[in-house]
Amino acid sequence: MPKKYKIFLDSSALISGLNSPSGSAGIIISAFLAGEFFVFVSDQVIEEVNRNIQKKFPLLKERFLSFLISQPKIVKQPSIQEVRRAYKLIQSEDAPILAAAVKSKPDILITWDKKHFLKKGVLSNVAFLICTPEEFVQKHWQR
């Protein structure tokens, strides 16, 4: 039996998966809904996704609610100290997301945010893999 990964989804991957169920992020969400993964999100990820759905993707509201009803694990808000540690690696508004991911102790953080998360300084200083949904589906997930 393949490993049941602990996956932290950031808002870019979650919105992508909700918007394109047949794309790589959508496949990850479907696998979570089928019980193949443990999925973690933070309060901030939920807020970002909700805000973006209201402004840009109102048709995704039902899919988002279905995702939330499926009970992903919601990581408690990181402390100021945890965010400061993350900010040393990712000097952007995404530091709280990285801090929440670190707090959840995932196997993998999945994101489309190549500008902030997929940088050598971040990748080499966390205890988990960070990759795009596409990379995860193609290289790391054995079905």
N, C-alpha and C positions, 0 to 999 in steps of 0.2 A: 504494500500500500504506500503510495507517495506521501511525502511529508505534507502536513496541513499547515501551510505557511501562516504566520502572523504578518498581516499587511497593513501598513498605515497608508491611507489614501489622502493625498492633498486635494484641494478644491479643483485644480485643473484636471486631474485624473477623474475625479468624481463627476464633474460636469460633462466631461467628454464621454464617460461611460453612460451617463443618463441620456445624452443627446444622440449617441450612436451605439445602440445595443449590439450591432454586429462588428464594431471595431474592437481593437485590443482592450481598451478600458471597459467597454461594454461586456466583453467576454469575462473579464475579471469580476465585474459586478454580478454577472449571471452565475459564475462559479461560487461566489460568496453566498448568493441566495440559495444555491443548491447544497450549501454546507461544506464546500470544499476548502474554504479558507476562513480564518478569523480576520475580520476587518476592524481596524481602529480608525477613528476620526477624532478630531478635537472640536470643542465648542466653536472655536474660531473658523474651522473648516465648514461646519454646519452653517454658521452665520454668513460666511462668504458665498457659499453655494445658494443659500436662500435669497440673499441680496441679488445675486446674478440672475437667478431664475425670475425673480419679480421684475427686474429691469429688462432683461434680454431674452429670456427663454420661458415665458409663462406656460407654454405647453408641457414643460417638464415637471410641473408641480406634482402631478399624480405619481410619476415615477420616483421622484425624490421622496415623497411620503411613503411609498412602498419600500424604498430602501431603508428609511428610518424605522418603519414598523418591523423590519427584519432584524432589528437590534444589533447594529454594529456596536462595538465597544467604544464608548465615548470617554476619551481621556480627560481627566480633570485639568483645569487650567494650570499651566506651569507657573511656578513661583517667579518672582522678579529675578531672583538669583539664577534660576534655570534659563530664563530668557536672556540674561546677560551673557551666560556661557555660550548660548547658541549664537548670540549676536557677534561674538568673536569670530565665528566661522562664516556667518552669513549676514553681512551688514545691510539688512533690508527689513521691510515690514514682514518678511517671512520668518524672522527669528523665532517668534512664538510658535509657529507651525513646526519648525525644526525642534524646538524645545519640547513640544508635546510629543513629537515622534520619538525623541530620545527617551522621554518618560515612559512611553508605552512599551519600550524594548521590543520593537518589531524585528522580523527577519529582513523585511524589505520596506522601504518607503517608495511608493510609486507616484510619479509626478510627470507632468509635461513641462515643468518650469526649468528649462535648461540653463537659463541665465543665472539663477540663484542657487539651485540645489545641485546641479550636475557639474560642479566645479571641483577641480582637484583638491583644493583646500578644505572643502566640505567632505568629499568622498573619502579622503584619507584620514579623517578625524572622527568618524562615527563608527559604531560597532555593528552596523548593518549595511546592507546593499541599498543603494539608491539608483533607480533606473526608471525609464519610461515604461508605460504600459506595453508598448510594442516589444521592447527588449525583454521584459519579463515573460511575455507569452512565447516569444520565439526562442529564448535562450535558457530560461531558468525554471519554467514550469513543465514538469513531466506529467502528462495526462495519462 
